[in-house]
Amino acid sequence: MDIGLVYSENDPRQTETRDFLREFIKKHGVNATISETRKKVASPTLVINGEALKDMRQTPRKKNAPMFPGVKEIAAALEHHLWSL
């Protein structure tokens, strides 16, 4: 599995996404290549096997909330790709 992650290491929510991704891969024993790019971005970008994971919301959940999938959605996408291998 090829995974690309672009995130801001200054945003704790984005580093939480990075940590979750690393832990998921480790916990599930997935053979994956993770390419991390640290860059000042408003929301992280996650690409799994060439497919970008993005939020389909038109408006934020709450005021100033990021428009990016949460860890539940990320886990679901990773599991989907695991079963697709």
Backbone as CSV, one residue per row, in Angstrom:
resi,resn,N_x,N_y,N_z,CA_x,CA_y,CA_z,C_x,C_y,C_z
1,MET,0.856,-1.163,0.000,0.000,0.000,0.000,0.908,1.233,0.000
2,ASP,0.596,2.188,-0.858,1.329,3.449,-0.906,0.469,4.547,-0.299
3,ILE,1.039,5.243,0.682,0.306,6.293,1.382,1.126,7.572,1.360
4,GLY,0.480,8.649,0.985,1.112,9.958,1.014,0.356,10.859,1.975
5,LEU,1.079,11.584,2.786,0.454,12.484,3.751,1.180,13.823,3.723
6,VAL,0.422,14.889,3.481,0.941,16.247,3.569,0.239,16.873,4.763
7,TYR,1.027,17.370,5.721,0.433,17.908,6.943,1.320,18.990,7.533
8,SER,0.718,19.783,8.417,1.447,20.819,9.132,1.801,20.283,10.509
9,GLU,3.092,20.230,10.812,3.503,19.712,12.123,3.253,20.716,13.234
10,ASN,2.825,21.929,12.898,2.514,22.946,13.909,1.065,22.869,14.388
11,ASP,0.257,22.058,13.730,-1.156,21.915,14.081,-1.352,20.573,14.786
12,PRO,-1.711,20.593,16.069,-1.862,19.332,16.812,-2.901,18.388,16.218
13,ARG,-3.940,18.931,15.603,-4.955,18.064,14.977,-4.368,17.305,13.795
14,GLN,-3.476,17.967,13.069,-2.868,17.310,11.918,-1.810,16.294,12.338
15,THR,-1.075,16.588,13.392,-0.104,15.602,13.875,-0.828,14.405,14.492
16,GLU,-2.024,14.637,15.019,-2.847,13.523,15.520,-3.213,12.605,14.359
17,THR,-3.534,13.187,13.219,-3.830,12.399,12.024,-2.614,11.566,11.634
18,ARG,-1.435,12.174,11.630,-0.193,11.466,11.303,0.045,10.320,12.277
19,ASP,-0.098,10.587,13.570,0.126,9.562,14.589,-0.866,8.413,14.444
20,PHE,-2.120,8.752,14.175,-3.140,7.713,13.984,-2.773,6.840,12.791
21,LEU,-2.359,7.461,11.706,-1.995,6.719,10.505,-0.845,5.760,10.787
22,ARG,0.196,6.237,11.429,1.345,5.388,11.769,0.934,4.217,12.665
23,GLU,0.127,4.514,13.669,-0.304,3.477,14.614,-1.194,2.439,13.923
24,PHE,-2.084,2.878,13.057,-2.966,1.960,12.329,-2.131,0.977,11.504
25,ILE,-1.162,1.513,10.768,-0.306,0.673,9.930,0.447,-0.340,10.786
26,LYS,1.006,0.130,11.886,1.761,-0.749,12.786,0.860,-1.817,13.407
27,LYS,-0.285,-1.387,13.917,-1.208,-2.297,14.612,-1.731,-3.398,13.686
28,HIS,-2.004,-3.047,12.442,-2.585,-4.005,11.507,-1.539,-4.758,10.684
29,GLY,-0.262,-4.460,10.916,0.796,-5.172,10.206,0.751,-4.967,8.706
30,VAL,0.358,-3.790,8.280,0.220,-3.501,6.855,1.593,-3.235,6.247
31,ASN,1.837,-3.832,5.099,3.050,-3.543,4.347,2.771,-2.274,3.543
32,ALA,3.242,-1.147,4.055,2.938,0.133,3.438,4.162,1.019,3.367
33,THR,4.184,1.836,2.340,5.182,2.876,2.210,4.478,4.189,2.494
34,ILE,4.943,4.897,3.516,4.336,6.180,3.884,5.305,7.289,3.521
35,SER,4.838,8.195,2.677,5.625,9.376,2.308,4.998,10.575,3.012
36,GLU,5.737,11.139,3.947,5.229,12.290,4.697,5.894,13.558,4.195
37,THR,5.081,14.590,4.001,5.591,15.904,3.637,5.071,16.896,4.662
38,ARG,5.996,17.559,5.334,5.622,18.576,6.320,5.601,19.925,5.621
39,LYS,4.441,20.573,5.698,4.236,21.819,4.989,3.133,22.587,5.696
40,LYS,3.199,23.891,5.696,2.147,24.664,6.347,0.887,24.603,5.475
41,VAL,-0.097,23.824,5.933,-1.361,23.651,5.214,-2.510,23.791,6.205
42,ALA,-3.664,24.217,5.708,-4.841,24.375,6.562,-5.405,23.022,6.981
43,SER,-5.385,22.059,6.059,-5.870,20.707,6.327,-4.907,19.720,5.699
44,PRO,-4.740,18.554,6.322,-3.842,17.558,5.741,-4.416,16.967,4.461
45,THR,-3.540,16.449,3.643,-3.938,15.730,2.434,-3.461,14.300,2.591
46,LEU,-4.356,13.357,2.388,-4.029,11.940,2.504,-4.351,11.259,1.183
47,VAL,-3.365,10.568,0.630,-3.549,9.841,-0.627,-3.197,8.383,-0.360
48,ILE,-4.140,7.489,-0.645,-3.932,6.058,-0.443,-4.006,5.383,-1.807
49,ASN,-2.901,4.765,-2.215,-2.826,4.100,-3.521,-3.322,4.999,-4.655
50,GLY,-2.930,6.258,-4.614,-3.281,7.200,-5.668,-4.656,7.827,-5.539
51,GLU,-5.408,7.437,-4.534,-6.761,7.962,-4.334,-6.768,8.939,-3.160
52,ALA,-7.118,10.184,-3.445,-7.144,11.209,-2.397,-8.385,11.040,-1.537
53,LEU,-8.171,11.105,-0.233,-9.280,11.040,0.717,-9.665,12.469,1.042
54,LYS,-10.896,12.799,0.764,-11.334,14.155,1.045,-12.712,14.146,1.668
55,ASP,-12.991,15.212,2.352,-14.264,15.362,3.034,-15.301,15.848,2.035
56,MET,-16.476,15.305,2.091,-17.538,15.685,1.173,-18.441,16.773,1.739
57,ARG,-18.125,17.301,2.917,-18.952,18.344,3.517,-18.871,19.626,2.709
58,GLN,-19.949,20.357,2.702,-19.971,21.662,2.068,-19.719,22.771,3.078
59,THR,-20.051,22.488,4.356,-19.833,23.458,5.427,-19.194,22.728,6.612
60,PRO,-18.427,23.441,7.429,-17.770,22.797,8.569,-18.770,22.242,9.580
61,ARG,-18.324,21.228,10.357,-19.161,20.656,11.414,-19.462,21.704,12.472
62,LYS,-18.445,22.470,12.824,-18.561,23.524,13.824,-17.802,24.728,13.302
63,LYS,-17.960,25.832,13.967,-17.228,27.028,13.589,-15.726,26.747,13.681
64,ASN,-14.998,27.118,12.653,-13.547,26.931,12.560,-13.102,25.467,12.564
65,ALA,-14.003,24.553,12.297,-13.628,23.135,12.240,-12.950,22.848,10.902
66,PRO,-11.983,21.942,10.892,-11.324,21.609,9.628,-12.283,20.858,8.700
67,MET,-12.092,21.049,7.438,-12.919,20.351,6.442,-12.149,19.131,5.951
68,PHE,-11.860,18.240,6.862,-11.091,17.047,6.541,-11.687,15.869,7.292
69,PRO,-11.667,14.668,6.713,-12.206,13.495,7.400,-11.512,13.247,8.735
70,GLY,-12.268,12.738,9.676,-11.720,12.387,10.981,-11.070,11.016,10.954
71,VAL,-10.579,10.580,12.106,-9.878,9.304,12.163,-10.793,8.121,11.820
72,LYS,-12.075,8.221,12.105,-13.003,7.136,11.737,-13.053,6.958,10.225
73,GLU,-13.134,8.073,9.509,-13.183,8.013,8.048,-11.849,7.542,7.469
74,ILE,-10.763,7.964,8.098,-9.442,7.534,7.642,-9.284,6.030,7.855
75,ALA,-9.695,5.545,9.020,-9.617,4.105,9.306,-10.460,3.315,8.311
76,ALA,-11.647,3.803,7.999,-12.521,3.112,7.041,-11.868,3.059,5.662
77,ALA,-11.249,4.146,5.238,-10.587,4.174,3.932,-9.395,3.217,3.914
78,LEU,-8.615,3.194,4.985,-7.478,2.276,5.060,-7.939,0.820,5.030
79,GLU,-8.987,0.516,5.772,-9.519,-0.858,5.778,-10.042,-1.231,4.403
80,HIS,-10.697,-0.313,3.743,-11.206,-0.562,2.393,-10.047,-0.931,1.458
81,HIS,-8.961,-0.182,1.535,-7.810,-0.456,0.683,-7.116,-1.758,1.076
82,LEU,-7.150,-2.092,2.362,-6.573,-3.376,2.799,-7.304,-4.546,2.141
83,TRP,-8.623,-4.475,2.140,-9.423,-5.562,1.581,-9.361,-5.581,0.061
84,SER,-8.948,-4.453,-0.530,-8.866,-4.372,-1.982,-7.551,-4.907,-2.528
85,LEU,-6.583,-5.157,-1.643,-5.267,-5.616,-2.103,-5.312,-7.030,-2.606
